Amino acid sequence: MIALDQTTKCFGSTTAVSDLSLTLRSGETTVLIGSSGSGKSTLLRLMLGLTLPDSGTVLFDGCPLVAEALTAARHRIGYVVQDGGLFPHLSAGENAALMTRHLGWAEDRVTARLAELRELVQLPSDALERYPAQLSGGQRQRVGLMRALMLDPEVLLLDEPLGALDPIVRAELRVELREIFRALHKTVVLVTHDVVEAAWFGDRVVLMRAGRIVQEGPLRELIEHPSDPFVTRFIDAQRAGFEALGGASA
């Protein structure tokens, strides 16, 4: 669905993504992990076309993701950021339905889709009438997920979706998100620095460092057959939390 071929992106003298090639597998959840500054979020923004590569190619459904193709592609990609990324002057329902209004959906179609998604993400019945400041962090993240799913996209991109939540809410939403991913069978890419979340969500884990892929594959493969000493150091630094989930089988 999305493929990057020898893609490089620089910001001034800093190379955020360097000569990177990666192909997403349809229906699979790919987790991008790595330390801060490793290029994870830049890679996600390249997949969405929020930033364009300096060299190399980003393909969506076999076609280059260039400026003139961005609008059509983005209607087929959902994007979730930390804390939902909601507009404070719009109600939760208005935030979730923003793109449908832009596209001119009929009111009954919008209402039906909001009801369907509200049930999917387990929001209270009155939550869509509230403004973001009146919602909890977990509720704002659920509304952000509703907005990303509103157009029934084929690909779902999530940038540290649980990073701004307290530990209890984070653990609860982690369970719910995995069930949603499994129910929808979409192609998912999730960015995190947390090995626990990589174990929980990932069919495939991509470990990045300094804008490059160090190793990719099932998490158990990274643990048992590390391709580089950095792989072991990165995983061992978080092993205590990881083992609390029962290892790679979590």
Backbone bond lengths (Angstrom), bond angles and torsions (degrees), N, CA, C in turn:
res aa  C-N    CA-C-N  psi(-1)  N-CA   C-N-CA  omega(-1)  CA-C   N-CA-C  phi
1 M - - - 1.465 - - 1.525 110.70 -
2 I 1.360 116.88 -50.79 1.467 122.06 174.97 1.513 108.28 -123.95
3 A 1.321 116.29 133.49 1.460 121.15 179.23 1.520 109.21 -139.01
4 L 1.318 116.22 136.94 1.460 122.47 174.62 1.521 107.86 -113.10
5 D 1.326 116.00 133.84 1.455 121.62 -177.31 1.521 109.64 -125.46
6 Q 1.349 115.90 108.73 1.467 122.93 177.66 1.539 110.89 49.13
7 T 1.324 114.13 50.35 1.467 121.13 -174.03 1.523 110.98 -90.08
8 T 1.326 115.61 133.90 1.463 122.14 177.38 1.520 109.44 -130.19
9 K 1.345 115.10 137.78 1.460 121.09 175.44 1.522 109.41 -137.95
10 C 1.339 114.85 125.09 1.463 121.07 179.37 1.523 110.05 -117.67
11 F 1.321 115.06 149.09 1.460 122.43 171.11 1.525 106.97 -122.57
12 G 1.321 115.26 100.29 1.458 119.33 -172.88 1.520 109.86 64.18
13 S 1.326 116.18 -126.21 1.469 120.44 -179.62 1.522 112.44 -88.81
14 T 1.339 116.86 0.36 1.468 121.05 -178.16 1.520 110.56 -97.66
15 T 1.317 116.36 125.47 1.463 121.32 175.77 1.515 108.37 -92.95
16 A 1.326 116.51 109.41 1.469 121.42 -177.01 1.522 111.59 -82.56
17 V 1.344 116.96 -39.20 1.459 123.19 177.12 1.518 106.99 -133.08
18 S 1.325 116.93 130.10 1.459 120.60 -171.13 1.526 111.75 -125.34
19 D 1.345 116.95 109.36 1.459 123.31 171.72 1.532 111.32 48.28
20 L 1.312 115.72 49.84 1.470 121.38 -170.87 1.518 110.84 -100.92
21 S 1.328 115.65 135.07 1.463 122.25 175.50 1.528 109.05 -123.98
22 L 1.332 115.69 132.55 1.460 121.14 -177.58 1.523 108.42 -159.64
23 T 1.329 116.20 137.45 1.459 121.32 176.18 1.512 109.43 -121.70
24 L 1.334 116.49 127.55 1.459 120.98 176.09 1.513 109.58 -79.48
25 R 1.315 116.11 141.30 1.453 121.44 178.73 1.521 109.56 -98.17
26 S 1.316 116.09 131.22 1.460 121.97 -176.60 1.529 111.14 -58.20
27 G 1.336 116.32 132.50 1.450 122.09 177.37 1.505 115.20 78.32
28 E 1.315 117.93 3.39 1.461 122.64 -176.31 1.531 110.24 -105.04
29 T 1.337 116.26 149.40 1.456 121.22 172.61 1.517 108.74 -98.49
30 T 1.332 115.18 116.28 1.461 122.23 177.99 1.526 107.81 -105.28
31 V 1.326 116.70 129.86 1.456 121.12 179.61 1.522 109.00 -110.95
32 L 1.341 116.01 124.67 1.453 121.97 175.49 1.526 108.50 -94.32
33 I 1.329 117.23 119.41 1.453 120.95 179.56 1.521 109.36 -122.95
34 G 1.324 114.76 164.39 1.457 120.47 179.88 1.514 109.52 153.53
35 S 1.306 116.12 166.78 1.456 121.16 178.97 1.525 110.25 -69.49
36 S 1.331 116.49 166.87 1.460 120.81 174.50 1.520 109.78 -57.12
37 G 1.342 115.90 136.65 1.456 120.32 -179.68 1.510 115.05 83.09
38 S 1.334 117.28 8.42 1.467 119.70 -178.24 1.525 112.68 -80.29
39 G 1.345 117.26 -12.84 1.461 120.19 178.67 1.513 114.58 106.91
40 K 1.336 117.93 5.58 1.470 121.45 -175.62 1.532 112.10 -60.52
41 S 1.328 116.15 -52.50 1.463 119.69 -176.22 1.527 111.60 -69.08
42 T 1.331 116.92 -35.25 1.470 119.37 176.15 1.520 110.30 -63.10
43 L 1.320 116.67 -40.51 1.465 120.57 178.07 1.523 110.53 -61.53
44 L 1.331 117.12 -41.62 1.458 120.32 178.21 1.528 111.20 -63.76
45 R 1.337 116.80 -41.09 1.466 120.78 -179.99 1.529 111.16 -67.54
46 L 1.325 117.58 -31.09 1.460 120.59 174.23 1.526 110.61 -66.14
47 M 1.331 116.46 -39.19 1.463 120.54 179.09 1.526 111.84 -63.72
48 L 1.327 116.31 -31.25 1.457 121.45 -178.70 1.521 112.31 -91.15
49 G 1.322 117.10 -13.65 1.456 120.02 -177.28 1.514 113.34 81.43
50 L 1.342 117.62 14.38 1.461 120.20 174.57 1.519 111.19 -71.37
51 T 1.324 115.23 -24.59 1.460 121.04 169.86 1.521 106.98 -136.05
52 L 1.316 116.89 145.36 1.460 121.66 -177.57 1.523 109.73 -104.88
53 P 1.330 118.19 147.07 1.473 120.62 -176.94 1.518 112.55 -70.84
54 D 1.318 115.16 151.39 1.462 120.41 172.81 1.521 110.90 -77.43
55 S 1.319 115.85 -30.95 1.465 120.91 175.14 1.516 108.27 -152.97
56 G 1.320 115.18 163.77 1.453 119.63 -175.29 1.516 111.16 84.48
57 T 1.318 115.99 -174.27 1.464 121.51 -172.47 1.516 110.80 -133.99
58 V 1.329 115.55 141.49 1.462 122.49 168.41 1.525 106.82 -114.81
59 L 1.327 116.41 122.69 1.462 121.70 -179.10 1.520 110.31 -109.75
60 F 1.330 116.11 137.32 1.461 121.46 171.56 1.520 107.66 -121.59
61 D 1.320 115.40 119.06 1.461 121.45 -177.57 1.529 111.35 53.50
62 G 1.339 115.17 38.24 1.456 121.38 175.65 1.512 115.80 86.02
63 C 1.341 117.67 -4.44 1.464 121.40 -177.81 1.522 110.19 -113.24
64 P 1.323 118.76 142.42 1.469 121.02 179.03 1.529 110.95 -59.12
65 L 1.319 115.85 135.05 1.460 121.44 179.15 1.529 107.76 -86.46
66 V 1.317 115.18 78.90 1.458 122.62 -178.73 1.529 108.70 -104.89
67 A 1.337 116.17 172.06 1.462 121.20 -170.64 1.531 113.05 -52.46
68 E 1.329 117.03 -44.43 1.466 119.74 -174.81 1.527 112.77 -73.22
69 A 1.336 117.56 -12.85 1.471 120.45 -179.48 1.525 112.76 -102.75
70 L 1.340 117.33 -0.98 1.461 120.19 -170.71 1.527 112.99 -66.08
71 T 1.321 118.20 -45.02 1.460 120.43 -174.63 1.518 111.43 -60.83
72 A 1.317 116.68 -47.92 1.468 120.39 -179.59 1.523 110.99 -63.35
73 A 1.326 116.91 -40.74 1.465 120.59 -179.47 1.521 111.18 -65.86
74 R 1.327 117.10 -41.36 1.470 120.13 -176.75 1.518 112.54 -66.96
75 H 1.331 117.72 -23.90 1.458 119.87 174.81 1.524 111.14 -70.06
76 R 1.325 116.53 -14.11 1.465 121.06 -179.93 1.533 112.15 -108.07
77 I 1.337 116.01 7.52 1.466 121.55 -179.39 1.529 108.61 -129.94
78 G 1.327 116.81 126.83 1.455 121.37 173.62 1.513 110.00 -95.17
79 Y 1.340 117.22 146.38 1.468 121.55 -174.20 1.525 108.81 -135.36
80 V 1.326 116.12 126.39 1.469 122.46 -179.15 1.518 108.50 -123.51
81 V 1.349 116.21 131.06 1.460 121.66 178.25 1.523 108.95 -116.19
82 Q 1.337 116.01 173.95 1.460 120.97 178.91 1.517 111.29 -57.75
83 D 1.330 115.62 139.31 1.464 123.95 174.98 1.532 112.35 61.80
84 G 1.327 117.28 17.65 1.462 121.23 174.02 1.506 115.68 88.23
85 G 1.354 117.65 -29.05 1.463 120.53 -178.71 1.519 112.79 61.39
86 L 1.320 117.47 39.78 1.465 121.72 -173.82 1.526 111.91 -85.59
87 F 1.333 116.22 151.91 1.460 121.99 175.04 1.528 108.36 -80.50
88 P 1.336 118.39 122.98 1.474 120.22 -172.78 1.519 114.49 -66.79
89 H 1.349 118.01 -23.59 1.465 120.67 -176.85 1.528 112.93 -87.97
90 L 1.323 117.26 -1.12 1.464 121.76 178.01 1.517 109.73 -110.82
91 S 1.319 117.16 146.24 1.462 120.50 174.33 1.527 109.35 -66.29
92 A 1.325 115.17 167.10 1.465 119.19 178.77 1.523 111.09 -59.03
93 G 1.321 116.32 -42.51 1.463 119.81 178.82 1.511 112.47 -64.24
94 E 1.333 116.61 -40.53 1.465 120.42 178.29 1.524 110.95 -65.92
95 N 1.326 116.65 -37.64 1.464 120.23 175.55 1.517 110.98 -62.29
96 A 1.327 116.12 -46.87 1.466 120.19 -176.80 1.522 111.82 -64.93
97 A 1.341 116.23 -34.42 1.468 120.91 -174.38 1.521 113.42 -95.72
98 L 1.317 118.09 11.26 1.461 121.57 -170.92 1.527 112.85 -54.41
99 M 1.335 116.97 -49.15 1.462 119.72 -176.60 1.526 111.98 -69.98
100 T 1.328 117.37 -31.03 1.462 118.83 179.60 1.526 110.92 -66.73
101 R 1.341 117.20 -35.76 1.469 120.41 176.26 1.525 109.63 -64.34
102 H 1.341 115.14 -42.06 1.469 119.93 179.73 1.528 111.28 -61.98
103 L 1.331 115.64 -35.63 1.463 120.63 -177.20 1.526 112.69 -88.21
104 G 1.332 116.84 -3.56 1.461 119.83 175.11 1.507 115.69 78.68
105 W 1.336 117.89 30.83 1.453 119.86 177.17 1.530 109.91 -63.20
106 A 1.317 116.38 148.21 1.467 122.15 174.34 1.528 109.32 -67.31
107 E 1.334 116.04 149.13 1.468 120.75 -174.42 1.522 112.37 -60.70
108 D 1.335 117.51 -39.58 1.464 118.91 -179.27 1.528 111.80 -66.96
109 R 1.331 116.63 -32.30 1.469 120.35 177.16 1.520 110.39 -69.09
110 V 1.329 117.84 -41.50 1.459 121.68 178.00 1.525 110.04 -62.61
111 T 1.335 116.25 -46.37 1.464 120.54 -178.57 1.520 111.43 -60.95
112 A 1.327 116.86 -42.63 1.465 121.07 -179.32 1.524 111.01 -65.89
113 R 1.336 116.57 -40.72 1.469 119.48 -179.32 1.526 111.04 -69.10
114 L 1.323 117.54 -39.50 1.464 120.58 176.93 1.531 110.73 -61.21
115 A 1.319 116.98 -43.05 1.460 120.53 179.76 1.526 111.28 -63.40
116 E 1.328 116.28 -40.78 1.460 121.40 179.57 1.528 110.93 -63.63
117 L 1.323 116.42 -44.87 1.456 120.19 -177.36 1.532 111.89 -74.93
118 R 1.317 117.16 -34.56 1.467 119.55 177.14 1.524 110.60 -59.89
119 E 1.321 116.12 -40.68 1.462 119.90 177.08 1.523 110.92 -67.37
120 L 1.330 116.91 -39.59 1.465 120.75 -179.12 1.526 111.36 -61.31
121 V 1.343 117.28 -43.87 1.472 120.68 -176.18 1.521 112.43 -92.22
122 Q 1.327 117.18 2.32 1.465 123.42 173.47 1.525 112.86 61.58
123 L 1.329 116.15 52.79 1.453 121.78 173.82 1.524 109.91 -93.96
124 P 1.343 119.31 147.18 1.467 121.24 173.22 1.524 111.11 -58.61
125 S 1.312 116.43 154.34 1.462 121.24 -173.49 1.524 113.04 -62.22
126 D 1.338 118.38 -29.17 1.463 120.33 -177.94 1.527 113.81 -95.87
127 A 1.329 117.37 1.45 1.466 120.66 -172.92 1.527 112.46 -64.89
128 L 1.316 117.91 -33.08 1.463 120.29 -176.09 1.526 112.38 -70.31
129 E 1.315 117.33 -14.31 1.457 120.66 177.84 1.534 112.03 -86.93
130 R 1.323 116.84 -13.27 1.459 120.81 -177.25 1.527 111.03 -85.42
131 Y 1.335 114.89 162.69 1.455 121.32 174.65 1.524 108.98 -93.66
132 P 1.343 118.38 158.35 1.463 120.52 -175.80 1.529 114.22 -51.23
133 A 1.345 118.27 -38.10 1.464 120.99 -179.46 1.518 112.32 -65.50
134 Q 1.330 116.58 -17.98 1.460 121.28 -179.26 1.530 112.40 -95.16
135 L 1.319 116.55 3.20 1.462 121.99 -179.52 1.519 110.48 -107.71
136 S 1.321 116.08 153.67 1.463 120.58 172.08 1.527 109.72 -74.66
137 G 1.332 116.64 167.62 1.464 119.93 178.50 1.517 112.54 -59.45
138 G 1.331 116.26 -41.93 1.465 119.25 178.27 1.514 112.72 -65.13
139 Q 1.336 116.59 -36.74 1.470 119.71 177.83 1.516 111.40 -68.48
140 R 1.330 117.29 -40.33 1.471 119.35 177.02 1.520 110.61 -61.10
141 Q 1.324 116.72 -39.24 1.467 119.19 179.68 1.517 110.59 -67.01
142 R 1.321 117.73 -35.98 1.467 121.07 177.42 1.531 110.94 -65.83
143 V 1.331 116.38 -39.19 1.468 119.47 177.22 1.529 109.84 -65.70
144 G 1.336 116.59 -40.75 1.460 119.45 176.24 1.517 111.95 -59.93
145 L 1.329 116.66 -37.40 1.461 120.48 177.07 1.532 110.51 -68.33
146 M 1.323 117.26 -39.68 1.465 120.39 175.65 1.523 110.86 -58.44
147 R 1.325 116.53 -45.95 1.466 119.99 -179.95 1.536 110.71 -60.39
148 A 1.338 116.19 -41.70 1.461 119.71 -179.86 1.524 111.93 -65.53
149 L 1.335 117.07 -31.08 1.463 121.34 -176.75 1.523 113.19 -93.18
150 M 1.322 117.92 -4.93 1.466 121.89 -169.76 1.533 112.79 -56.00
151 L 1.323 116.91 -41.27 1.468 120.66 -177.75 1.530 112.30 -90.35
152 D 1.336 116.52 11.40 1.470 122.39 -179.11 1.532 110.96 54.43
153 P 1.353 117.18 58.03 1.465 120.39 -176.16 1.525 112.12 -70.54
154 E 1.313 114.87 158.83 1.457 120.42 177.85 1.520 112.02 -81.89
155 V 1.338 116.20 -26.31 1.463 122.25 -177.27 1.524 108.74 -124.82
156 L 1.325 116.06 139.74 1.459 121.78 178.58 1.529 108.53 -124.57
157 L 1.340 116.65 121.60 1.454 123.08 179.75 1.526 108.90 -111.33
158 L 1.328 117.51 129.54 1.462 121.66 -177.77 1.528 109.64 -129.54
159 D 1.330 116.14 123.14 1.460 122.00 -177.61 1.528 109.59 -105.40
160 E 1.330 116.43 103.10 1.472 122.58 -179.17 1.533 110.78 47.47
161 P 1.326 118.96 54.55 1.468 120.24 -172.52 1.519 114.33 -66.02
162 L 1.336 117.94 -19.99 1.465 120.88 -177.96 1.518 112.74 -109.08
163 G 1.319 116.91 2.23 1.458 120.93 -170.69 1.514 114.95 -66.20
164 A 1.342 118.56 -27.55 1.469 121.18 -175.59 1.523 112.78 -95.50
165 L 1.327 118.04 6.54 1.461 121.31 -173.75 1.519 111.21 -99.65
166 D 1.337 115.70 153.19 1.468 118.99 176.23 1.527 108.85 -72.17
167 P 1.336 118.00 160.80 1.474 120.77 -170.68 1.519 114.78 -56.89
168 I 1.340 118.24 -39.04 1.467 120.17 -177.57 1.527 110.51 -68.29
169 V 1.343 116.32 -48.24 1.468 119.94 179.04 1.524 110.02 -63.74
170 R 1.317 115.85 -39.06 1.468 120.59 -179.88 1.526 110.85 -59.64
171 A 1.339 116.54 -44.71 1.462 120.34 -179.55 1.526 111.00 -65.29
172 E 1.342 116.91 -40.54 1.466 120.28 179.76 1.527 111.22 -65.84
173 L 1.323 116.37 -45.29 1.463 119.84 -177.06 1.522 111.37 -70.43
174 R 1.331 116.13 -29.56 1.465 119.59 176.96 1.527 110.22 -60.29
175 V 1.326 116.76 -44.08 1.466 120.93 178.72 1.524 110.22 -63.17
176 E 1.333 116.28 -45.99 1.462 120.58 -177.74 1.524 111.68 -64.45
177 L 1.336 116.71 -41.49 1.462 119.70 -179.59 1.519 111.66 -62.16
178 R 1.323 116.72 -42.60 1.460 118.72 -179.50 1.528 110.78 -62.56
179 E 1.321 116.80 -39.64 1.461 119.92 177.96 1.531 111.17 -65.13
180 I 1.333 116.91 -38.13 1.462 120.91 177.84 1.530 110.65 -64.98
181 F 1.329 116.43 -44.91 1.464 119.63 178.46 1.526 110.83 -58.56
182 R 1.321 116.04 -44.48 1.462 120.10 -178.47 1.527 111.29 -65.98
183 A 1.336 116.69 -37.26 1.461 120.28 -178.24 1.520 112.18 -70.38
184 L 1.346 117.39 -35.82 1.459 121.00 -173.10 1.529 113.43 -88.11
185 H 1.331 117.77 -22.70 1.469 122.81 179.05 1.529 111.90 57.05
186 K 1.312 116.59 40.24 1.469 119.93 179.30 1.529 110.22 -95.60
187 T 1.336 115.01 164.12 1.459 120.64 171.89 1.524 107.17 -79.36
188 V 1.333 116.43 120.76 1.463 121.60 -173.12 1.523 109.75 -122.43
189 V 1.339 115.96 137.03 1.462 121.93 170.23 1.519 107.13 -125.15
190 L 1.320 116.06 124.34 1.454 121.67 -177.18 1.518 109.53 -123.95
191 V 1.327 116.74 129.72 1.457 122.54 178.26 1.526 109.21 -98.19
192 T 1.313 116.93 132.50 1.454 122.14 174.38 1.525 108.65 -155.98
193 H 1.337 115.60 162.70 1.466 120.20 171.03 1.523 109.63 -105.30
194 D 1.328 116.59 2.66 1.462 123.82 -168.43 1.528 110.65 -102.58
195 V 1.320 116.67 118.32 1.461 121.11 179.74 1.529 111.18 -65.57
196 V 1.343 116.98 -32.19 1.463 120.08 177.15 1.522 110.39 -58.56
197 E 1.329 116.38 -46.62 1.466 119.81 179.16 1.522 111.29 -67.29
198 A 1.323 117.12 -35.70 1.467 119.81 176.31 1.521 110.51 -61.19
199 A 1.350 116.50 -41.79 1.465 120.55 178.52 1.514 110.96 -65.93
200 W 1.323 115.84 -37.63 1.464 120.76 -175.07 1.524 112.11 -70.72
201 F 1.332 116.35 -43.29 1.465 120.76 -171.68 1.527 114.44 -98.77
202 G 1.320 118.42 -34.62 1.447 121.10 -159.23 1.516 116.86 -81.36
203 D 1.348 116.67 123.62 1.463 120.14 162.83 1.524 108.78 -73.64
204 R 1.330 114.43 -35.18 1.464 121.29 177.35 1.523 108.24 -136.44
205 V 1.321 115.27 138.17 1.460 122.05 179.38 1.520 108.66 -113.76
206 V 1.340 116.00 133.73 1.462 122.08 177.62 1.525 107.32 -118.00
207 L 1.319 116.59 110.93 1.465 121.77 -179.71 1.525 109.28 -93.19
208 M 1.336 115.79 123.58 1.460 121.36 -176.80 1.524 111.43 -112.03
209 R 1.316 114.36 151.73 1.463 122.08 174.51 1.523 108.28 -152.06
210 A 1.327 116.37 126.91 1.463 122.40 176.70 1.532 112.14 52.16
211 G 1.329 116.43 41.91 1.455 121.21 174.66 1.507 115.84 80.78
212 R 1.320 117.53 5.42 1.464 121.48 -179.30 1.523 110.73 -123.78
213 I 1.314 116.88 158.65 1.458 121.88 173.93 1.524 108.30 -85.10
214 V 1.326 115.32 122.03 1.466 120.13 177.08 1.525 109.89 -83.43
215 Q 1.342 115.83 -45.36 1.467 120.50 178.54 1.518 108.69 -160.19
216 E 1.318 116.91 147.88 1.459 121.99 175.03 1.514 109.64 -137.31
217 G 1.331 115.10 152.28 1.452 121.30 179.83 1.511 109.53 147.06
218 P 1.344 118.04 -174.35 1.464 120.11 173.91 1.530 109.89 -59.15
219 L 1.321 116.48 147.17 1.465 118.99 -176.75 1.517 112.08 -59.12
220 R 1.325 116.75 -36.71 1.468 118.83 179.00 1.526 110.98 -58.91
221 E 1.324 117.26 -35.73 1.470 120.43 179.33 1.522 110.95 -65.80
222 L 1.339 116.69 -39.11 1.460 120.03 177.77 1.525 110.85 -65.07
223 I 1.339 116.06 -35.66 1.463 120.22 -179.56 1.522 111.36 -72.96
224 E 1.333 116.48 -46.41 1.462 120.75 -172.85 1.518 113.64 -86.93
225 H 1.336 117.10 -26.16 1.464 120.16 -177.95 1.529 109.95 -135.18
226 P 1.328 118.23 63.41 1.475 120.55 -178.99 1.521 111.05 -63.84
227 S 1.331 115.56 137.70 1.462 120.39 -178.84 1.522 112.56 -85.93
228 D 1.344 116.14 -10.22 1.462 120.62 -173.38 1.533 107.16 -156.40
229 P 1.338 118.66 146.69 1.471 119.56 178.37 1.521 113.75 -56.52
230 F 1.343 117.20 -28.02 1.461 119.86 179.40 1.521 111.45 -62.13
231 V 1.345 117.41 -34.48 1.461 121.15 179.68 1.522 109.69 -59.27
232 T 1.311 116.65 -48.17 1.468 120.94 179.88 1.513 111.31 -64.61
233 R 1.333 117.83 -42.81 1.467 120.66 -179.73 1.526 111.00 -62.31
234 F 1.304 116.25 -42.52 1.470 120.04 -177.85 1.523 110.55 -65.09
235 I 1.315 117.62 -45.90 1.466 120.98 -178.17 1.521 111.00 -70.25
236 D 1.335 118.14 -42.28 1.459 120.98 -179.08 1.528 111.76 -62.67
237 A 1.332 116.67 -30.86 1.466 120.05 -179.83 1.524 111.71 -63.36
238 Q 1.344 116.96 -22.40 1.464 120.66 -178.31 1.529 112.62 -119.21
239 R 1.327 116.02 12.86 1.464 119.39 -171.33 1.520 113.01 -60.79
240 A 1.324 118.39 -35.33 1.470 119.65 -177.00 1.526 110.62 -59.50
241 G 1.339 116.83 -46.52 1.449 119.77 178.78 1.515 111.50 -68.99
242 F 1.319 116.08 -36.86 1.455 120.98 179.94 1.514 111.99 -63.08
243 E 1.346 116.61 -44.19 1.462 120.62 -178.10 1.526 111.53 -68.19
244 A 1.325 117.36 -23.59 1.461 120.97 176.67 1.516 111.42 -63.64
245 L 1.342 117.11 -22.77 1.468 121.29 177.73 1.527 112.42 -93.97
246 G 1.326 116.92 3.82 1.446 119.26 176.77 1.503 114.46 88.83
247 G 1.373 117.31 21.17 1.446 120.09 175.15 1.510 113.02 81.12
248 A 1.322 115.89 -161.46 1.464 121.88 -173.08 1.513 112.56 -67.45
249 S 1.327 118.11 -14.46 1.456 119.36 179.86 1.513 112.87 -81.93
250 A 1.367 116.83 -2.93 1.468 120.14 -176.93 1.510 111.01 -63.51
